[in-house]
Amino acid sequence: MYTRIEQAYEPMSASDFAAYGMQQIAYVKPVDAEGKPAFAVHAADGTPLTTLPDREVAYAVVRQNDLEPVSTH
């Protein structure tokens, strides 16, 4: 039998949504840097942090900064 459960919540503001995960997540995506393949690291709000030549290095740098790397494409 289906029971409907209603939860009270407040919608997130645009700035709260943009900051969601800022202290936990960094996004890693493949990019082209000066004609060579590279991997860009971005904060959860999309702010570019760095570009590195190798995916494994990018993941290591993210983890060294106590963040969880997440791939994007």
C-alpha positions as CSV (number, residue, x, y, z in Angstrom):
1,M,0.0,0.0,0.0
2,Y,1.2,3.5,-0.9
3,T,1.5,5.9,2.0
4,R,2.1,9.6,1.1
5,I,4.7,11.2,3.3
6,E,4.9,15.0,3.1
7,Q,8.1,16.7,4.1
8,A,8.3,20.4,4.9
9,Y,11.3,22.0,3.2
10,E,12.4,25.4,2.2
11,P,13.7,25.9,-1.4
12,M,17.4,26.6,-1.7
13,S,18.4,30.1,-2.8
14,A,20.5,30.3,-6.0
15,S,23.6,31.2,-3.9
16,D,23.0,28.3,-1.5
17,F,22.6,25.9,-4.5
18,A,25.8,27.2,-6.1
19,A,27.7,26.7,-2.9
20,Y,26.3,23.2,-2.3
21,G,29.2,20.7,-2.0
22,M,31.9,23.4,-2.0
23,Q,33.7,21.8,0.9
24,Q,33.4,18.2,-0.4
25,I,33.5,18.0,-4.2
26,A,35.8,19.1,-7.0
27,Y,34.9,18.4,-10.6
28,V,37.5,17.0,-13.1
29,K,36.9,17.2,-16.8
30,P,39.0,16.7,-19.9
31,V,39.9,19.8,-21.8
32,D,42.2,21.0,-24.5
33,A,45.1,23.2,-23.2
34,E,47.2,24.8,-25.8
35,G,46.5,22.0,-28.3
36,K,47.3,19.2,-25.8
37,P,44.9,17.1,-23.7
38,A,44.6,18.1,-20.1
39,F,42.2,17.9,-17.1
40,A,40.6,20.9,-15.6
41,V,39.7,21.0,-11.9
42,H,36.7,23.1,-10.9
43,A,35.1,23.9,-7.5
44,A,31.5,22.8,-6.9
45,D,30.3,26.2,-8.0
46,G,32.1,26.0,-11.3
47,T,35.1,28.2,-10.4
48,P,38.2,27.0,-12.3
49,L,40.9,25.9,-9.9
50,T,43.7,24.4,-12.0
51,T,44.5,22.5,-15.1
52,L,46.8,19.4,-15.0
53,P,48.2,17.2,-17.7
54,D,47.0,13.9,-16.4
55,R,43.7,12.6,-14.9
56,E,45.4,10.6,-12.1
57,V,47.4,13.6,-11.1
58,A,44.3,15.7,-11.1
59,Y,42.5,13.2,-8.9
60,A,45.5,13.0,-6.5
61,V,45.6,16.8,-6.2
62,V,41.9,17.0,-5.4
63,R,42.2,14.2,-2.8
64,Q,45.3,15.9,-1.2
65,N,43.0,18.9,-0.7
66,D,40.4,16.8,1.2
67,L,37.9,16.9,-1.6
68,E,36.2,14.1,-3.5
69,P,36.9,14.2,-7.3
70,V,33.9,13.8,-9.6
71,S,34.3,13.3,-13.4
72,T,32.3,15.4,-15.8
73,H,32.1,15.2,-19.6
